[in-house]
Amino acid sequence: MTSNSGPKARWTKDRAGAALAATTGYFLTFGLARDPAERLTRDYPHTAVSFVSFAVAVLAYWIGLRVMKKLP
């Protein structure tokens, strides 16, 4: 007996666009926030920048999903 189950998660244009927005947001924020973070947090600047960049990436992914779903 064979089942006709396909992959449960599909790579759609919505997710692809949102992933591109998240990746771009992460790397742009990482580059821009590195200098201020080195001045503000002398002990762990790369950790602080990574957390900020991750938060921006999550926000960009969510906004990207919303925008891509509205496109035809």
N, C-alpha and C positions, 0 to 999 in steps of 0.2 A: 504494500500500500504506500503510495507516494503522496506527499502533501504538496499543495500548490502554494506554499507560503513564500513570498518574496522578501526582500529586505524591508525591515520595519522603518528604518530611517532613510530618507531620500535626500539627496543633495539637490535642492531646488534653487531657482534663481534668487529667491528670497534669502535663503541661508548663505548662498555664495556672496551676494552683495553685502550682507551684514557681516560676514567674516572678513571681507575686504575692508569694510569700514572700521572694524575692530582692530585689525592689524595695522592699518594706517594710523589710527588714533593712538595706538600703543607706541609705535616708533616715533611719531611726531612729538608726542608728549614726553617721551623719554629723553629725546634730544633737547627739547626746550627747558625741561625742568631740572636738568642735571646741574647747571651752574648755580641756580638759587638754592638747590638742596645742599650743595657742597658748602655754601655759606651758612645756611641755617642749621643743618645737622652735620656736625663735623665727624661724629662717630660712625654713622651708617648712612651715608648719602645714597648709595646705590640701592639699598633696601627701601628707603623712603621714596625714591624715584620709581622703583618697581611697583610699589603699592599704589602710588598716584596714577601711574600709567595703566595699571590693571583696572583701576576704577574707571578711567576714561575709556578703556577698551570695552568694558561691560556696558557703559552708557552708549557708546557708539554702536555696539552690536544691537542693543535694544532699539535705538533710533533707526538704524539701518533696516531692521526687520519691519518696523512700522512704515517706513517710506517705500520699501520695495513691495510691500503688499498692496500699496495704493496704485502702483504702476501697472499698466496693462500687460 
